[in-house]
């Protein structure tokens, strides 16, 4: 398993973050790091989540996160090592 990071642009609502965390918890994936920063537009936030998992799981997570209503975009960032 490698360290994998997903970055998202989301609508800034408390329920959005609960739904995102639910995607991870339903699959039993522990989050190593999570960062949430307000974007340039007041109603949007940048979310970065890092976990230990294989590339097939990160692909599956990305697809599930893209289905969430308040998720605008999802980007997978691979570990350079």
LUMLOVO-491919 format. One record per residue (C-alpha): residue in three letters; x, y, z. Coordinates in steps of 0.25 Angstrom, whole numbers, plus 5000, padded with zeros to 4 digits. Example, Ala and Ser with C-alpha at 12.3 -4.5 7.8 and 13.67 -1.06 7.14 Angstrom:
2
{type: ALA, east: 5049, north: 4982, up: 5031};
{type: SER, east: 5055, north: 4996, up: 5029};
This chain:
81
{type: UNK, east: 5000, north: 5000, up: 5000};
{type: UNK, east: 5005, north: 5014, up: 4996};
{type: UNK, east: 5001, north: 5028, up: 5002};
{type: UNK, east: 4991, north: 5033, up: 4993};
{type: UNK, east: 4984, north: 5047, up: 4993};
{type: UNK, east: 4971, north: 5052, up: 4987};
{type: UNK, east: 4969, north: 5067, up: 4985};
{type: UNK, east: 4955, north: 5072, up: 4983};
{type: UNK, east: 4948, north: 5085, up: 4981};
{type: UNK, east: 4934, north: 5085, up: 4989};
{type: UNK, east: 4923, north: 5094, up: 4993};
{type: UNK, east: 4925, north: 5099, up: 5007};
{type: UNK, east: 4914, north: 5093, up: 5015};
{type: UNK, east: 4916, north: 5085, up: 5028};
{type: UNK, east: 4908, north: 5073, up: 5022};
{type: UNK, east: 4918, north: 5072, up: 5010};
{type: UNK, east: 4929, north: 5069, up: 5019};
{type: UNK, east: 4921, north: 5058, up: 5027};
{type: UNK, east: 4917, north: 5052, up: 5013};
{type: UNK, east: 4932, north: 5051, up: 5009};
{type: UNK, east: 4936, north: 5045, up: 5022};
{type: UNK, east: 4925, north: 5035, up: 5021};
{type: UNK, east: 4931, north: 5030, up: 5007};
{type: UNK, east: 4944, north: 5027, up: 5014};
{type: UNK, east: 4938, north: 5021, up: 5027};
{type: UNK, east: 4928, north: 5012, up: 5020};
{type: UNK, east: 4940, north: 5005, up: 5013};
{type: UNK, east: 4948, north: 5005, up: 5026};
{type: UNK, east: 4959, north: 5014, up: 5021};
{type: UNK, east: 4966, north: 5022, up: 5032};
{type: UNK, east: 4970, north: 5036, up: 5028};
{type: UNK, east: 4984, north: 5040, up: 5031};
{type: UNK, east: 4983, north: 5055, up: 5028};
{type: UNK, east: 4972, north: 5064, up: 5024};
{type: UNK, east: 4973, north: 5079, up: 5020};
{type: UNK, east: 4962, north: 5088, up: 5017};
{type: UNK, east: 4964, north: 5102, up: 5012};
{type: UNK, east: 4955, north: 5113, up: 5007};
{type: UNK, east: 4956, north: 5115, up: 4992};
{type: UNK, east: 4956, north: 5128, up: 4985};
{type: UNK, east: 4941, north: 5127, up: 4983};
{type: UNK, east: 4934, north: 5129, up: 4997};
{type: UNK, east: 4925, north: 5117, up: 4996};
{type: UNK, east: 4936, north: 5107, up: 4992};
{type: UNK, east: 4946, north: 5100, up: 4999};
{type: UNK, east: 4959, north: 5092, up: 4995};
{type: UNK, east: 4960, north: 5078, up: 5002};
{type: UNK, east: 4972, north: 5069, up: 5002};
{type: UNK, east: 4971, north: 5055, up: 5008};
{type: UNK, east: 4983, north: 5046, up: 5010};
{type: UNK, east: 4981, north: 5031, up: 5012};
{type: UNK, east: 4989, north: 5018, up: 5011};
{type: UNK, east: 4983, north: 5009, up: 5000};
{type: UNK, east: 4986, north: 5003, up: 4987};
{type: UNK, east: 4983, north: 5010, up: 4974};
{type: UNK, east: 4970, north: 5002, up: 4971};
{type: UNK, east: 4964, north: 5007, up: 4984};
{type: UNK, east: 4968, north: 5021, up: 4981};
{type: UNK, east: 4961, north: 5020, up: 4967};
{type: UNK, east: 4949, north: 5014, up: 4974};
{type: UNK, east: 4949, north: 5025, up: 4984};
{type: UNK, east: 4950, north: 5036, up: 4974};
{type: UNK, east: 4938, north: 5031, up: 4966};
{type: UNK, east: 4930, north: 5030, up: 4979};
{type: UNK, east: 4934, north: 5044, up: 4983};
{type: UNK, east: 4930, north: 5050, up: 4969};
{type: UNK, east: 4916, north: 5045, up: 4971};
{type: UNK, east: 4914, north: 5054, up: 4983};
{type: UNK, east: 4905, north: 5065, up: 4981};
{type: UNK, east: 4914, north: 5076, up: 4986};
{type: UNK, east: 4927, north: 5071, up: 4981};
{type: UNK, east: 4931, north: 5080, up: 4969};
{type: UNK, east: 4944, north: 5073, up: 4965};
{type: UNK, east: 4953, north: 5061, up: 4969};
{type: UNK, east: 4968, north: 5060, up: 4966};
{type: UNK, east: 4977, north: 5048, up: 4970};
{type: UNK, east: 4991, north: 5051, up: 4974};
{type: UNK, east: 5001, north: 5040, up: 4974};
{type: UNK, east: 5013, north: 5038, up: 4983};
{type: UNK, east: 5025, north: 5042, up: 4975};
{type: UNK, east: 5034, north: 5031, up: 4982};
